[in-house]
Amino acid sequence: MRERYSISTVILVKAKDYERQTITKAMEELFGHLEEQGFSLLDTKTMIKPNLLCAAPPTSAVCTHFSVIHGLVEQLHKRDIFDLSLGDSPGFGNLQRVAEAAGISQVCQETGVKLQRLSPGEEVSVDDGKMVRRVVVARPVVESDQIINVAKLKTHGLMGFTGAVKNLFGCVPGSDKATLHFRLSHRDHFAEMLVDLYLLIKPRLSIIDGIVGMEGQGPRQGNPRPLGVLIAGTDAVAVDAVACAVVGIDPMSIPTIYLADSRGVGQGRLENIRIIGANLDDVQVNDFRKADTQATLRGIPQPVMTLLRKQLTSRPYIIEEKCVGCGICVHCCPADTILLEKTARIVDSQCIRCYCCHELCPQDAVGLVPGFLQRVIGLFR
């Protein structure tokens, strides 16, 4: 594991748009900085892990942009890395269809990268795991020599922020994702599992596509927000921390960062992160809209937090005039707490507040109502 107080290096590169020449230049700069730090990649079996949440167009900022993938593959080919696959386990939908909608399938065809379905699963041991000692991971991930993690900068209903560490949850096959959501319904428990998963997969490089991020109620129903930056490094926790700093989120308010830093798994404190490339001050935004599904309180005893959980979190509900009865929310609910009648209906007493229904509804027919204490806390912030 990483020493808790060691310095991590994170690279910031400006990129104003997704035009091919812009991305090529940005990726050349990014890899130049990496290699100046002594970083190198293996020329063996390599998997690229983007964020392919669901079938959504590139303009929606839901998935990693195809131009970033194309620019990355160009750099890998220049370094004689050709044994490449690209894989993910979408939250809902067939990988081929999701990749086509995002423009990534076309990039794979053009560059000779194999589009890899992340299944079947294989149960593996997690050395130093705190929340899980064994976990099911897609066999193609286990069989790869190195993972290049290419996330999207977005808000997230459950975690507050999704970047490099959270992106690795896509290495878990679909049905096993639901099992973990159900078993680990408490926010910090789920985050601790994500840190364990990061320890297991150990991506060789993590890149966050923040050229256009997502603000508001991400990771799917938020709004695209131009930010003009790529963020990269070998420490995914530090990469996430810098990404949070770019959009004005306190890194220590994000459970994956807070818990990883406390375990010495990665560096989450900005004072212990060396940023090279662009200056952080030049890319920061001050009015980025955060997800408001959770009230974050540290230092409260766990039994008290459990007792007050529903008052501190938002409640999902069905917007009946938008619901078309497609059943996707029923299919994706890990707690089996959604019924399909004329429209869907959520049984609130059984809801575990994972927000999978809100995340994956293609009609945006799942709304969120803040809990009472969440509203009260919000008034004093």
C-alpha positions as CSV (number, residue, x, y, z in Angstrom):
1,M,0.0,0.0,0.0
2,R,1.0,3.6,-0.5
3,E,2.5,5.4,2.5
4,R,-0.1,7.7,4.0
5,Y,1.9,10.9,3.9
6,S,3.8,10.4,0.6
7,I,3.5,13.0,-2.1
8,S,1.4,12.0,-5.1
9,T,1.8,13.7,-8.5
10,V,-1.3,14.6,-10.6
11,I,-1.2,16.1,-14.1
12,L,-3.6,18.8,-15.2
13,V,-3.8,19.5,-19.0
14,K,-6.1,22.1,-20.5
15,A,-8.3,21.1,-23.5
16,K,-10.9,23.5,-24.6
17,D,-13.0,21.0,-26.7
18,Y,-13.2,17.5,-28.1
19,E,-11.8,18.3,-31.6
20,R,-9.3,15.7,-32.7
21,Q,-6.4,18.0,-33.0
22,T,-7.1,19.5,-29.5
23,I,-7.2,16.0,-27.9
24,T,-4.1,14.8,-29.7
25,K,-2.2,17.8,-28.4
26,A,-3.5,17.4,-24.9
27,M,-2.7,13.7,-24.8
28,E,0.8,14.3,-26.1
29,E,1.3,16.9,-23.3
30,L,-0.2,14.5,-20.7
31,F,2.1,11.6,-21.7
32,G,5.0,13.9,-21.9
33,H,4.5,14.9,-18.3
34,L,4.1,11.2,-17.3
35,E,7.3,10.1,-18.9
36,E,9.2,13.0,-17.4
37,Q,8.2,11.5,-14.1
38,G,9.6,8.1,-15.1
39,F,6.2,6.5,-15.9
40,S,6.0,3.8,-18.5
41,L,3.4,1.3,-19.7
42,L,3.7,-2.4,-20.3
43,D,3.6,-3.5,-24.0
44,T,1.4,-6.5,-23.1
45,K,-2.3,-7.2,-22.7
46,T,-3.9,-3.9,-21.8
47,M,-7.5,-3.0,-21.0
48,I,-9.0,0.5,-21.3
49,K,-11.9,1.0,-18.8
50,P,-14.1,4.0,-19.7
51,N,-17.3,5.1,-18.1
52,L,-20.1,3.6,-20.2
53,L,-23.0,3.9,-17.8
54,C,-25.8,3.6,-20.3
55,A,-26.7,4.4,-23.9
56,A,-26.3,8.2,-24.1
57,P,-25.0,10.5,-26.8
58,P,-21.5,12.1,-26.4
59,T,-23.1,15.6,-25.9
60,S,-24.9,14.4,-22.7
61,A,-21.6,14.0,-20.6
62,V,-22.9,10.7,-19.3
63,C,-20.0,8.6,-20.7
64,T,-16.3,9.1,-21.3
65,H,-16.1,11.0,-24.6
66,F,-15.0,9.0,-27.6
67,S,-12.4,11.6,-28.6
68,V,-10.5,11.0,-25.3
69,I,-10.5,7.3,-26.0
70,H,-9.2,7.9,-29.6
71,G,-6.5,10.2,-28.4
72,L,-5.4,7.7,-25.7
73,V,-5.2,4.9,-28.2
74,E,-3.1,7.0,-30.5
75,Q,-0.6,7.5,-27.7
76,L,-0.6,3.8,-26.9
77,H,0.1,2.9,-30.5
78,K,3.0,5.3,-30.6
79,R,4.5,3.4,-27.8
80,D,4.0,0.0,-29.6
81,I,1.1,-1.0,-27.3
82,F,-1.3,-2.9,-29.7
83,D,-2.8,-5.7,-27.6
84,L,-5.7,-3.5,-26.5
85,S,-9.2,-4.1,-25.4
86,L,-11.9,-1.8,-24.1
87,G,-14.5,-3.0,-21.6
88,D,-17.2,-2.0,-19.2
89,S,-20.3,-3.4,-17.6
90,P,-23.0,-0.8,-18.2
91,G,-25.6,-0.1,-15.5
92,F,-28.2,-1.1,-18.0
93,G,-28.1,-2.1,-21.7
94,N,-26.0,-4.2,-24.0
95,L,-22.3,-3.1,-24.1
96,Q,-22.3,-2.9,-27.9
97,R,-25.4,-0.7,-28.0
98,V,-24.1,1.6,-25.2
99,A,-20.7,1.9,-26.9
100,E,-22.4,2.7,-30.2
101,A,-24.5,5.4,-28.7
102,A,-21.4,7.0,-27.0
103,G,-19.3,6.9,-30.3
104,I,-16.8,4.5,-28.7
105,S,-17.7,1.5,-30.8
106,Q,-16.7,3.4,-33.9
107,V,-13.4,4.3,-32.3
108,C,-12.7,0.7,-31.5
109,Q,-13.4,-0.3,-35.1
110,E,-11.2,2.4,-36.5
111,T,-8.2,1.7,-34.2
112,G,-8.4,-2.0,-33.9
113,V,-9.3,-2.1,-30.2
114,K,-11.4,-5.1,-29.1
115,L,-14.7,-4.2,-27.5
116,Q,-14.8,-6.5,-24.6
117,R,-17.9,-7.5,-22.6
118,L,-17.0,-7.7,-18.9
119,S,-18.3,-11.1,-18.1
120,P,-18.2,-13.8,-16.9
121,G,-17.3,-13.0,-13.3
122,E,-14.5,-14.6,-11.2
123,E,-14.3,-14.5,-7.4
124,V,-10.9,-13.3,-6.3
125,S,-9.3,-12.5,-3.0
126,V,-8.7,-8.9,-2.0
127,D,-5.4,-8.5,-0.1
128,D,-5.8,-5.9,2.6
129,G,-9.5,-5.6,1.9
130,K,-11.4,-4.0,4.8
131,M,-15.0,-4.3,3.7
132,V,-14.7,-7.3,1.3
133,R,-12.1,-10.1,1.4
134,R,-13.4,-11.7,-1.8
135,V,-15.3,-10.0,-4.7
136,V,-16.5,-11.1,-8.1
137,V,-14.6,-9.3,-10.9
138,A,-15.0,-9.7,-14.6
139,R,-12.5,-12.4,-15.9
140,P,-11.2,-10.2,-18.7
141,V,-10.1,-7.7,-16.1
142,V,-8.3,-10.4,-14.1
143,E,-6.6,-11.7,-17.2
144,S,-5.3,-8.2,-18.3
145,D,-1.7,-7.2,-17.5
146,Q,-2.6,-3.6,-16.9
147,I,-5.7,-1.4,-16.7
148,I,-6.0,2.1,-18.0
149,N,-8.8,3.7,-16.1
150,V,-10.6,6.5,-18.1
151,A,-13.4,8.0,-16.0
152,K,-15.8,10.9,-16.5
153,L,-16.0,13.9,-14.0
154,K,-19.5,13.8,-12.7
155,T,-21.5,14.3,-9.6
156,H,-23.1,11.1,-8.1
157,G,-26.2,10.7,-6.0
158,L,-24.8,8.1,-3.6
159,M,-21.1,9.0,-3.5
160,G,-21.3,12.7,-4.2
161,F,-18.7,12.5,-6.9
162,T,-17.7,9.8,-9.4
163,G,-14.3,9.8,-11.0
164,A,-11.4,7.3,-11.1
165,V,-12.0,5.2,-8.0
166,K,-15.8,4.8,-8.6
167,N,-15.3,4.1,-12.3
168,L,-13.7,0.7,-11.3
169,F,-17.1,-0.6,-10.1
170,G,-17.8,-1.2,-13.8
171,C,-15.3,-4.1,-13.5
172,V,-17.9,-6.0,-11.5
173,P,-20.4,-7.8,-13.7
174,G,-24.0,-6.5,-13.6
175,S,-25.8,-8.9,-11.3
176,D,-22.9,-8.8,-8.8
177,K,-23.2,-5.0,-8.7
178,A,-26.8,-5.4,-7.5
179,T,-25.6,-7.8,-4.8
180,L,-23.0,-5.4,-3.5
181,H,-25.5,-2.5,-3.5
182,F,-27.9,-4.6,-1.4
183,R,-25.3,-6.0,1.0
184,L,-23.6,-2.6,1.5
185,S,-26.5,-0.2,1.5
186,H,-24.8,2.2,3.9
187,R,-22.9,4.9,2.0
188,D,-19.5,4.5,3.8
189,H,-19.7,0.7,3.6
190,F,-20.2,0.9,-0.1
191,A,-17.3,3.4,-0.4
192,E,-15.1,1.2,1.6
193,M,-15.8,-1.6,-0.8
194,L,-14.9,0.6,-3.7
195,V,-11.5,1.3,-2.0
196,D,-11.0,-2.4,-1.6
197,L,-11.8,-2.9,-5.3
198,Y,-9.3,-0.2,-6.2
199,L,-6.6,-2.0,-4.1
200,L,-7.4,-5.2,-6.1
201,I,-7.5,-3.8,-9.6
202,K,-4.6,-1.3,-9.2
203,P,-5.0,0.6,-12.5
204,R,-1.6,1.5,-13.9
205,L,-2.9,4.9,-15.0
206,S,-6.1,6.8,-14.2
207,I,-7.4,9.6,-16.5
208,I,-10.5,11.8,-15.8
209,D,-12.3,13.4,-18.8
210,G,-13.2,16.8,-17.4
211,I,-13.3,18.6,-20.7
212,V,-17.1,18.6,-20.3
213,G,-18.2,17.2,-16.9
214,M,-21.6,16.8,-15.3
215,E,-23.0,18.9,-12.5
216,G,-26.3,18.7,-10.6
217,Q,-28.0,15.3,-10.1
218,G,-25.4,13.1,-11.8
219,P,-24.3,10.6,-12.8
220,R,-27.0,10.5,-15.6
221,Q,-29.7,13.2,-14.9
222,G,-27.3,16.1,-14.4
223,N,-26.3,18.8,-16.8
224,P,-23.2,19.0,-19.0
225,R,-20.7,21.6,-17.7
226,P,-17.6,22.7,-19.8
227,L,-14.5,22.5,-17.6
228,G,-11.7,22.2,-20.2
229,V,-9.4,19.9,-18.4
230,L,-7.9,16.4,-18.4
231,I,-6.7,15.1,-15.0
232,A,-4.3,12.1,-14.8
233,G,-1.9,10.2,-12.5
234,T,-1.0,6.8,-11.1
235,D,-2.8,7.4,-7.8
236,A,-6.5,7.4,-8.6
237,V,-7.4,8.8,-5.2
238,A,-5.2,11.8,-5.7
239,V,-6.6,12.2,-9.2
240,D,-10.1,12.3,-7.8
241,A,-9.1,14.8,-5.1
242,V,-7.7,17.2,-7.7
243,A,-10.8,16.7,-9.8
244,C,-12.9,17.6,-6.8
245,A,-10.8,20.7,-6.2
246,V,-11.3,21.8,-9.8
247,V,-15.1,21.9,-9.3
248,G,-15.1,23.2,-5.7
249,I,-15.9,20.0,-3.9
250,D,-14.0,19.4,-0.6
251,P,-12.2,16.1,-1.3
252,M,-12.6,15.0,2.3
253,S,-16.4,15.2,1.9
254,I,-16.3,12.3,-0.7
255,P,-16.3,9.0,1.1
256,T,-14.1,7.1,-1.3
257,I,-11.4,9.8,-1.0
258,Y,-11.8,10.2,2.8
259,L,-11.7,6.5,3.5
260,A,-8.8,5.7,1.1
261,D,-6.7,8.5,2.5
262,S,-7.4,7.4,6.1
263,R,-6.2,3.9,5.1
264,G,-3.1,5.1,3.4
265,V,-4.3,3.6,0.1
266,G,-3.9,6.9,-1.8
267,Q,-3.4,10.6,-1.2
268,G,-6.6,12.6,-0.7
269,R,-5.2,15.7,0.8
270,L,-4.4,18.5,-1.6
271,E,-1.4,19.7,0.5
272,N,0.2,16.3,-0.2
273,I,-0.4,16.3,-3.9
274,R,2.0,17.9,-6.4
275,I,0.1,19.2,-9.4
276,I,2.1,19.6,-12.7
277,G,1.0,21.0,-16.1
278,A,-1.8,23.6,-15.8
279,N,-2.2,25.6,-12.6
280,L,-5.2,24.5,-10.5
281,D,-6.2,28.2,-10.0
282,D,-6.5,28.6,-13.8
283,V,-9.0,25.7,-14.2
284,Q,-11.1,26.0,-11.0
285,V,-14.8,26.9,-11.2
286,N,-16.8,28.4,-8.3
287,D,-20.4,27.7,-9.2
288,F,-20.4,24.0,-10.0
289,R,-23.7,22.5,-8.9
290,K,-23.3,19.5,-6.6
291,A,-25.5,16.5,-6.1
292,D,-27.8,17.1,-3.1
293,T,-28.9,13.6,-2.2
294,Q,-26.8,13.2,0.9
295,A,-26.1,15.3,4.0
296,T,-22.5,14.6,5.0
297,L,-21.8,14.5,8.7
298,R,-18.5,13.2,10.1
299,G,-17.9,12.2,13.7
300,I,-21.5,11.1,14.4
301,P,-21.7,7.6,16.0
302,Q,-22.6,4.9,13.5
303,P,-25.8,3.7,15.3
304,V,-27.1,7.3,15.3
305,M,-26.3,7.8,11.6
306,T,-28.1,4.5,10.9
307,L,-31.2,5.6,12.9
308,L,-31.3,9.0,11.1
309,R,-30.3,7.8,7.7
310,K,-33.7,8.4,6.0
311,Q,-33.9,11.9,7.4
312,L,-30.4,12.6,6.1
313,T,-30.8,11.3,2.5
314,S,-33.1,12.0,-0.4
315,R,-36.1,9.8,-1.1
316,P,-36.6,8.6,-4.7
317,Y,-40.1,8.7,-6.1
318,I,-41.8,8.1,-9.4
319,I,-42.9,11.1,-11.5
320,E,-46.0,9.4,-12.9
321,E,-46.6,11.7,-15.8
322,K,-43.1,10.8,-17.2
323,C,-43.1,7.1,-16.4
324,V,-43.8,4.8,-19.4
325,G,-43.8,1.6,-17.5
326,C,-40.6,0.2,-19.2
327,G,-39.6,-1.7,-16.1
328,I,-35.9,-0.7,-16.2
329,C,-36.1,0.6,-12.6
330,V,-37.6,-2.7,-11.5
331,H,-34.8,-4.6,-13.2
332,C,-32.0,-2.5,-11.7
333,C,-33.3,-2.2,-8.1
334,P,-31.0,-4.3,-5.9
335,A,-33.5,-4.4,-3.1
336,D,-36.5,-5.5,-5.3
337,T,-38.5,-2.7,-3.8
338,I,-40.1,-1.3,-7.0
339,L,-43.4,-2.6,-8.3
340,L,-44.7,-2.2,-11.8
341,E,-48.4,-1.4,-12.0
342,K,-49.8,1.2,-14.4
343,T,-46.5,3.0,-13.6
344,A,-43.7,2.0,-11.4
345,R,-44.1,2.4,-7.6
346,I,-41.3,2.5,-5.0
347,V,-42.0,0.9,-1.6
348,D,-40.3,3.5,0.5
349,S,-40.1,1.4,3.7
350,Q,-37.8,-1.1,1.8
351,C,-35.8,1.5,-0.2
352,I,-32.0,1.4,0.5
353,R,-31.4,4.8,-1.0
354,C,-28.8,3.5,-3.6
355,Y,-30.4,5.7,-6.4
356,C,-29.9,3.1,-9.1
357,C,-33.5,3.8,-10.3
358,H,-32.7,7.6,-10.5
359,E,-29.4,6.9,-12.2
360,L,-30.7,4.6,-14.9
361,C,-34.3,5.7,-15.7
362,P,-34.2,6.6,-19.4
363,Q,-37.3,8.8,-19.1
364,D,-35.9,10.9,-16.1
365,A,-39.1,9.7,-14.3
366,V,-37.5,9.2,-10.9
367,G,-37.4,12.4,-8.8
368,L,-35.7,13.0,-5.4
369,V,-37.2,14.5,-2.3
370,P,-34.7,15.6,0.4
371,G,-35.0,14.2,3.9
372,F,-36.1,16.5,6.7
373,L,-32.8,16.8,8.5
374,Q,-31.0,17.1,5.1
375,R,-33.2,20.1,4.4
376,V,-32.5,21.6,7.9
377,I,-28.7,21.1,7.5
378,G,-28.9,22.7,4.0
379,L,-30.4,25.9,5.5
380,F,-27.3,26.5,7.7
381,R,-24.7,25.9,4.9
